[in-house]
Amino acid sequence: MFLLDDILLAPLKGVIWLVKKVNEVGEKKLYDKDSIKEELMALQLQFELDEINEQEYNEKEKKLFDRLDAVTRANEKENQNG
Protein backbone atom coordinates (compact mmCIF):
# COMPACT_ATOMS: atom_id res chain seq x y z
CA MET A 1 0.00 0.00 0.00
CA PHE A 2 2.79 2.46 0.87
CA LEU A 3 4.56 1.79 -2.42
CA LEU A 4 1.39 2.60 -4.32
CA ASP A 5 0.98 5.81 -2.29
CA ASP A 6 4.56 6.80 -3.08
CA ILE A 7 4.03 6.18 -6.79
CA LEU A 8 0.79 8.14 -6.89
CA LEU A 9 2.14 11.05 -4.84
CA ALA A 10 5.48 11.32 -6.66
CA PRO A 11 4.28 13.96 -9.17
CA LEU A 12 2.83 16.08 -6.37
CA LYS A 13 6.03 15.81 -4.34
CA GLY A 14 7.99 16.88 -7.43
CA VAL A 15 5.81 19.94 -7.91
CA ILE A 16 6.14 20.88 -4.24
CA TRP A 17 9.93 20.54 -4.43
CA LEU A 18 10.01 22.70 -7.57
CA VAL A 19 7.87 25.40 -5.97
CA LYS A 20 10.15 25.47 -2.94
CA LYS A 21 13.23 25.86 -5.14
CA VAL A 22 11.64 28.65 -7.19
CA ASN A 23 10.71 30.40 -3.93
CA GLU A 24 14.27 30.10 -2.62
CA VAL A 25 15.70 31.60 -5.82
CA GLY A 26 13.12 34.38 -5.78
CA GLU A 27 13.84 35.27 -2.16
CA LYS A 28 17.56 35.24 -2.78
CA LYS A 29 17.16 37.64 -5.69
CA LEU A 30 14.76 39.83 -3.75
CA TYR A 31 17.04 40.14 -0.72
CA ASP A 32 20.46 40.10 -2.37
CA LYS A 33 22.34 43.42 -2.10
CA ASP A 34 24.21 42.89 -5.35
CA SER A 35 21.00 42.13 -7.21
CA ILE A 36 19.36 45.29 -5.88
CA LYS A 37 22.40 47.35 -6.85
CA GLU A 38 22.25 45.90 -10.37
CA GLU A 39 18.58 46.85 -10.56
CA LEU A 40 19.49 50.40 -9.50
CA MET A 41 22.11 50.63 -12.24
CA ALA A 42 19.67 49.28 -14.82
CA LEU A 43 17.07 51.80 -13.65
CA GLN A 44 19.60 54.64 -13.98
CA LEU A 45 20.39 53.50 -17.51
CA GLN A 46 16.71 53.38 -18.43
CA PHE A 47 16.31 56.95 -17.18
CA GLU A 48 19.38 58.20 -19.01
CA LEU A 49 18.15 56.59 -22.25
CA ASP A 50 14.72 58.24 -21.77
CA GLU A 51 12.98 54.87 -21.53
CA ILE A 52 11.24 56.03 -18.34
CA ASN A 53 10.33 59.49 -17.10
CA GLU A 54 11.60 61.15 -13.94
CA GLN A 55 8.50 60.32 -11.91
CA GLU A 56 8.75 56.59 -12.75
CA TYR A 57 12.46 56.70 -12.01
CA ASN A 58 11.95 58.29 -8.60
CA GLU A 59 9.20 55.83 -7.62
CA LYS A 60 11.19 52.76 -8.64
CA GLU A 61 14.39 54.12 -7.12
CA LYS A 62 12.63 54.70 -3.79
CA LYS A 63 11.33 51.11 -3.76
CA LEU A 64 14.78 49.74 -4.52
CA PHE A 65 16.43 51.85 -1.83
CA ASP A 66 13.76 50.75 0.65
CA ARG A 67 14.56 47.11 -0.19
CA LEU A 68 18.28 47.80 0.14
CA ASP A 69 17.77 49.47 3.52
CA ALA A 70 15.64 46.54 4.74
CA VAL A 71 18.30 44.04 3.67
CA THR A 72 21.05 46.08 5.32
CA ARG A 73 19.09 46.35 8.58
CA ALA A 74 18.32 42.62 8.53
CA ASN A 75 21.99 41.79 7.96
CA GLU A 76 23.07 44.10 10.78
CA LYS A 77 20.50 42.58 13.13
CA GLU A 78 21.65 39.08 12.16
CA ASN A 79 25.28 40.01 12.80
CA GLN A 80 24.42 41.42 16.23
CA ASN A 81 22.48 38.29 17.20
CA GLY A 82 24.79 35.75 15.68
Steps between C-alpha positions, in 0.01 A plus 500: 500500500779746587677433171183581310459821703858599421447438129176696490635791705834527318380764249355712780820473703696607191282806452533594867879466481508716186286770660728507803808539280341779295407675826856470631643650180242778504572589862872497438460740209260719694728531803842496335688832527687447175179424314336816633804706403485355148133595481591855606762523226256365242240752617753784467579386147132488408460857625807625317377339176157665548326163524326616819409846624627666816190417703525127416871511574449659841225254598699193398820636652324558833370141503845363424665711769233390748580136416872569533449667838287207622766250393775704665304527826423127495867417443608731782243348735615150403863593564414641843306187597731246348 
